[in-house]
């Protein structure tokens, strides 16, 4: 019983996701990792447009958005998530510490954010790490594919949902 109480929430969520059907896991993990970024970044970006603070013309480089949506999640999953989390698996590291430490590491390599951005997005990284560990109980392929897909859909949401992505606004 005492073992269960240590890190219980994360470990129970990993166990729960590993037993759910795949579409439910995709939906839950996407919603969990997207909630805070949408609330703290996407929605406020549109309120700035609505109250007249942002009017731009031709400032956006769409290629960066495409790279963030299409390529970065696949490369990050294959070259960052998989090697490190597989090593932790071989070493039989405790899932609680793997999730917390890897999520912190992964968030810190995203240097384009300020301190508050890191704090707001740390739960997103926790969610993606938990997803990898949960799906790894099914197979390595499940872990890689699910993490990459959720990461891509998440990136699509935050890039395309953000008002700063668009060249022109209706004014």
Buried (B, 14 or more C-beta within 10 A) or exposed (E): EEEEEEBEEBBEBBEBBBEBEEEEBBEBBBEBBBEBBBEBBBEEBBEEBEEEEBEEEEEBEEEEBEBBBEEBBBEBBEEBBBEBBBEBBEEEBEBBEBBBBBBBEBBEEEEEBEEEBBEBBBBBBBBBBBBBBBBBEBEEEBBBBBBBBBBBBBBBBBBEBBBBBBEEBEE
